[in-house]
Amino acid sequence: MTTAEQPEKPPLTPVLALVLALHYMADADQIYREEEYETVVTLWYGLMRHRLASVSLETLKYQAGLYRASTALDAYLAEAGALFTPEQKLCVLVNIADIALVDGGLVVEERETFQKFLEAFGVSREEIEPYLVGITMRHQLSSFVA
């Protein structure tokens, strides 16, 4: 423990870094919407179902809280950018785009946060654009309104 009250920040693993990416994006606009929360929870359960996390869901949530409490986005991005493989970076970007677009569009803060992820991961807007088109279309349910 770093102090009597504060446990140490957990080491960043790829699974913890993925969970943290979702939280950083969901909180980008300071409003954690129900749809964003549901998307995060669905991913958590997917991680557990596929046994990708070496800890329990409760432990993973606790570790994410500890890490976020002591780590700003830019510091996280520097660490995560060096941790992920190229395939993992793309997976993270697609998942955070899904979180950001689940409510129908990107606000300025979400756009800025997404751009920081792209830069930290060394992925161009052109590389990710086809995925963004698909995710945007997935959330365009207004076309079904009569």
C-alpha positions, 0 to 999 in steps of 0.5 A: 500500500502506498499510504494507510488509506490508498492501495497501490495502483494495479499493474496494467494488463491488456484486459485491464487496459481494455476495460479502462479504455471503455471507461475513459471514453464513456466518461469523456463528456462527463456524462455516463449514459445508460447505453454506455454503461450497458455496453461496458457491462456487456464487454465485461461479461464477454471477458468473463465468459471467454475467460480472458480475465485472470481475475473475477469481475469484481476484482477487475472492476476494483482494479479499474477504479484504483487505476483510474483514480490515480491515472490521467488519460494521457498517462494511461494512453502512454502506457497502454499504447506500448502494451497493446499489439496492433490487433488489440489496438484496433479492437480497443478503438472499435469498442470505444467508438461503439461506446461513443456512438451508442447514443447517436453521435460524438460530442466534442469531448468524445471526438477529442478523446478518440483522437488521443487514442488514435494518436497514442495507438499510431492508427490513422483516421483513414484506417479506422474510418470503415469501422466507424461507418459500420458502427454509426450505421448500427446505431442509426435506428431512427431510420425505422421511425415512421 
